[in-house]
Amino acid sequence: MVHDRLPRAIPPMLAVSAEPFDADDHLFELKWDGIRCLAFIDGMTRLQSRNLKPLDDLYPALANLHEAVRHAPCVLDGEIVALRDGRPSFLNLQKRHQARRPEAIARLGRAIPVVYVVFDLLYYEGRPVMREPLRRRREMLTETLTDHHGALVAAEAVPGRGKDYFAAATGLGLEGVVGKQIESPYLPGRRSRYWVKFKKVKTASFVICGYTVNPTTRGEISALVLGAYTEGRLRNYGMVGTGFTRAELRLLGRELAKLQTEKCPFTGTSSPRKDLIWTEPRLVCDVQYLELTERGTLRHPLYKGLRGDLAPEECRFPPDEAGRG
């Protein structure tokens, strides 16, 4: 039974984005490309997602984390991480989250094992320690964890050298780094500059091949359909729906209205949704993204603006084939 001294749920603290920096009053950790998870420990293990949903059924291999933890009741903060070729793989985690039936969960659990990477401690021996500075919480976390569970891993931290650590992490193909002020409290549910994230992102140029309209506005664009030339053919790379200013939305609306067409620009593709409007592939824009999903679309795309200096034929993917690093 879960101890009465532990709350039923705690919204996790969140980080803000920043450019890499050095600071003697910060610790820098790897940004694990996983699923945020709080573990409530008291004679049993209960797993909670970032949006306060239970994760226990999806990750049965983490059901006995309490066997490797001292000073319970306690609450740990960390990420569930799946590895591929020794590196965190968010795509592998997505496969696990697609499973619903117990037999599928068990099969994927064997095929895609996970680890729980712990980086903070919120409750210690039944009392909240979120007002303690980070340096003290990390000391207590070290006292709390044992070496008796192969799926439980303590995150390491590097003091001061955020720029070098970010360069080393991204050089290995990892997502980025999180910097944390060593005297900072834990602020549940808040996005604070006490925690900053440096993320490796990519930018490429894409042809705008269509758009969708926000039904709650008077025809305002809600997302753009993106294409690029791969092996000589215009291919669909998904949609981008964030990063626009109001002025850009008005400009895009005027320009794309002139380019509307009934014909899909992609070979053998039909409109997958009723609100999608195809356009002639003439306008080019830059889009920032993390990586490609297994479906071949952009993960976490962000619109960065039109490129009047590029012809549609210059938008080739992968982007380094077109001289884009």
ABEGO torsion letter per residue (X at the ends): XBBAABBABBBBBBBBBBBBBBBAABBBBBBBBBBBBBBBBBGBBBBBBAAGBBAAAABAAAAAAAAABBGOBBBBBBBBBBBBGGBBBAAAAAAAAABABAAAAAAAAAABBBBBBBABBABBGGBBAAABBAAAAAAAAAAABBAABAABBBBBBBBGBAAAAAAAAAAAGBAEBBBBBAABBBBBGBBBAABBBBBBBBBBBBBBAEBBBBAABBGBBABBBBBBBBGGBBBBAEBBABGBBAAAAAAAAAAAAAABBABBABBGBBBABAABBBBBBABBBBBBBABBBAAGBBBGBBBAEBBAABBAAABBOBAAAAGBX
